[in-house]
Amino acid sequence: MKYDGRNGAKAYIAYKGKVYDVSDSFHWKDGNHHVLHDTGIDLTEAMKQAPHGEYVLEKFPVVGIMIDEGKKDS
């Protein structure tokens, strides 16, 4: 995966439709968050169980917006 945080690659995660660059976070070292979550995935559901709120993502840059490729414009 291109943005999995491994071998010097950028580490990206998604949450509520936004893609965040967490590459500089110690908590996402080597593309993994405390051996619980890998980068390159949507963490919207997983964050519901997190001991912290979504405010932790505010310090990371938003690098993209997810789109639903299954939706077609009318």
C-alpha positions in Angstrom: 0.0 0.0 0.0 1.4 3.4 -1.0 0.5 5.3 2.3 1.0 2.6 4.9 3.8 4.2 6.8 6.2 1.4 6.2 9.7 1.7 4.6 9.6 5.5 4.7 6.2 5.9 3.1 3.7 8.5 4.3 1.1 7.2 6.8 -2.5 8.1 6.0 -5.7 7.3 7.8 -9.3 8.2 7.1 -12.0 9.4 9.5 -15.5 10.7 8.6 -14.6 11.2 5.0 -11.3 13.0 5.5 -7.9 11.6 4.9 -5.2 12.6 7.5 -1.5 12.4 7.3 -0.3 10.9 10.6 3.3 10.3 9.4 4.8 12.5 12.0 3.0 10.9 14.9 4.9 8.7 17.3 1.6 6.9 17.9 1.6 5.8 14.3 5.1 4.5 14.1 5.8 2.2 11.2 2.2 2.4 10.0 0.6 1.0 13.1 -1.2 2.5 16.1 -0.4 0.7 19.3 -0.6 -2.7 17.5 -4.4 -2.1 17.1 -4.9 -0.3 13.9 -3.0 -0.1 10.6 -2.7 3.0 8.4 -4.3 3.1 5.1 -7.8 2.3 6.5 -11.0 4.2 7.5 -11.1 4.5 11.3 -14.5 6.0 11.6 -16.0 3.0 13.3 -12.9 2.2 15.4 -12.8 5.7 16.8 -16.1 5.0 18.6 -14.2 2.7 20.9 -11.2 4.9 21.4 -10.4 6.3 24.8 -10.0 9.7 23.2 -12.2 11.8 20.9 -11.8 12.9 17.3 -10.1 16.1 18.6 -6.8 14.2 18.4 -6.9 14.3 14.6 -7.1 18.1 14.6 -3.3 18.4 14.8 -2.8 16.4 11.6 -3.1 17.8 8.1 -6.0 16.8 6.0 -4.6 15.6 2.7 -7.7 14.4 1.0 -11.4 13.8 1.0 -12.9 10.3 0.4 -15.5 9.8 -2.2 -17.9 7.0 -2.6 -17.1 5.6 -6.0 -20.3 3.6 -5.9 -22.4 6.7 -6.1 -23.2 8.1 -9.5 -24.3 11.7 -10.2 -27.8 12.0 -11.4 
